[in-house]
């Protein structure tokens, strides 16, 4: 399978040396029986980043699509995410093993905490992040991050040393957030940028992105 001429997606280098395609194909709400065909079509038109999650229930079909394409595994950047019910370290380890099994791959390019839950698990969000660091250290997750949806969690509780916390010893390669109106985003971006480069991975509807006048995106 090869991309249609002229559809090559540019990439951004992360702070760990890996690169991520700037445009990805998300499979949220695509029923599992339809996921293989959807992903194959996406790969055919030039997408090289597929975004799935344990919560979506279609990791296995994403893996099947990549395996049945003409592309090598290394040609496709795959993102997946830790489900909300598995933030305790032992649960996170089992859930991540399940992700790799479902994808049929011995690694995932980007793995993130789908929803940081600092008010649950006795407030111990740092231990969840440290488990992701283990996945990165052993090479099973090439890059790791967390998801701050619409900035609805205080910056002070995010496990980001460059953003007012010294509780962990690494920062995410990407900070992923959903944005529909841009409210308050500077409160997150600027403190991080003062301490080093941070790539923001914004989950936004394509139509909204195409019509946005926001030069930060």
N, C-alpha and C positions, 0 to 999 in steps of 0.2 A: 504494500500500500504506500502511496506517495502523496504528498500534499499537492493541491492544485497550484500551478505556477503563480508566484506572486503572493502567496499566503503565509510565508514564513513569519512566525511570531517572534519579535525581539525578546531578549531576555534581560534580566537584571541580576548582577552579581550580589550575593548575600555576604554578610560579614564572616561567614565560615568558608568562603571560597566557592561554594556551590552556586549555581545559577538557576533562576526560576523564570519560565515563560511569563511574559506580562499579561497574557490573556489565557484564561483557563475555561474549560467546559465543566460546569457543575451538574451533578446527577441527582440533586435534591428533588424529591417528589416524582422521579421517574420510576414507575413500577419495575421491579426486578425482571419480569418477562420481556420488558421493552428496553432494558438497559444495554444489552449487548449490541443490538442494532443501532441504538442512539450513539453509543460510544464509537462504534465503527464508522458511522457517518461523520462524526466529529473529527476523528483521526484522518479520514479521507479528505476532508476539506482543509486540513492543516493544523488543527489543534494538536498540541503536544503536552498539554497539562490537563489532567483529569482530576476533578475534585469530588471525592466521595466521603463517607463517614460511616462509622459503626451504626449510628442512629438511622441512616438512610435505608439500611437493609439491602444494599445492592453492591457491596464490595466484591462479592464473589463474581458477579456478572461483569464488573469493571475488569477484574483480572482475566476473565475468560475472553473479553473483547480484545484486550491488549495481546494476550497469548495467541489469539487466532488471526491477528493482523499480520501484515508483512514487516512490521517494525520490530526492532530489537527492544527488549525491556528497557535498556538504557536510553532509548530515544524518547521515552514517554515519562514525563514527570507526574507522579501520582501523589496526591494529598489525601490523607485520611485523618480522622479525629476520634479522640477518646470520648466515649459516651458518659453521660452524667452520673450514672449509677456505679461507676467503676473508678472513683478517684482515690480510694485507699491504695497504697502501694501494691499490695498483693493482687488486688482486683485489677489495677491498671496493667500489671504485667501479664495477667491472663488475657485481658481484653486485647492487648497489643499482639500477643501471640495469635489470637483469633483473627485479628486483622490481616496479619501476614499469611496465615493459612488460607483465608478467604480470597485474598488477592493472588495466591499462588506465587508469591514472591518472597525472597529472603530479606527484602528491605523495602522501605517506603521512602519516597523522596522528602516528604514533609509530613510531620505528625504533630497535631496540636491538641491542646485541651479545648474541647469544643465549647464548653461554657465554664469559665472559672467560677467556683462556688465557695467564696471565702467565708460565707455565713454558715456553711455546712461542714461536716466532717471535723467538728470541734475547731473550726477555723484554720485547720492545718492544710492550707493550699500549697505550702512550700514542699511538703513531702511528695505531692503529686508531681510538681515540677522536677524534683530531683530524680524521680523515676524516668521521666522523659530524657533527662540528661544521661541516664544509664543507657537508654536505647540509642542515643546519639553516640555515646562513647564506644559501644560495641558495633557500631556501623549499621544497625538495623533500621535506624531512622537517620537519614542524611542530615536533615535540618529539623528543628523543633520550634514551636511557638505556642502562644495562647491567643484566645479570642476575646476581645473586649467589645461586646455588642452594644453599639450606640453609646459607648462610654458609660454604661450603667453600673460600673463598679469603680470605687474611688481609686485614683492613681496610687495612693499610698499603700493599697493592699495588693497591687500587682507585683509579682515576683521579678521585678526589673531593677537590678542594682543601679543602673544609670538613671532610673526614675525614682529616686528616694528610697531605695531598699537595698540593704546589704545582706539579706538573709540567704541568698543563693549566690553562686559564683559564676554564672553565665547569664547572658541576656538572649532573648529570642532573636533568631535571624530575621524574623518578620513579626510584626504585630498586626493581627488580623482584626478588622472591625467592619461592622455594617454601618453605612452612612446613607441617609436619605435627605438630610437637611443641613448637615455640616455643623450643627450646634455643638459648641464646646470642644471641637476636635483640637483646636490649638492648645488647650490645656494639657492634652496628652502629647502632641507632637513636639512642641517647643522644649519642654524639660528634657525629653529624650535627645533631641537634636543637639542640645548644648553639650551633651556628654558623648557624642559619637553618632555615627550614621545608623539610621534605623529605617528599614523598608516597611512601608505600610501596605498591607494587602487588603484592599477594600472589596467587600462583597456588595455589589451594586447591580441593579437591573441594567441590562444592556441599553435599553432605551433611555434610561436616566443618565447613564454614563455618556452616551452620544450627545445628549442635549445639555450636559452640564457645562457651565462656564467657569467651574472651579479649577484654577490652574494648579492646585496642589495635587490633583489626581492625574 
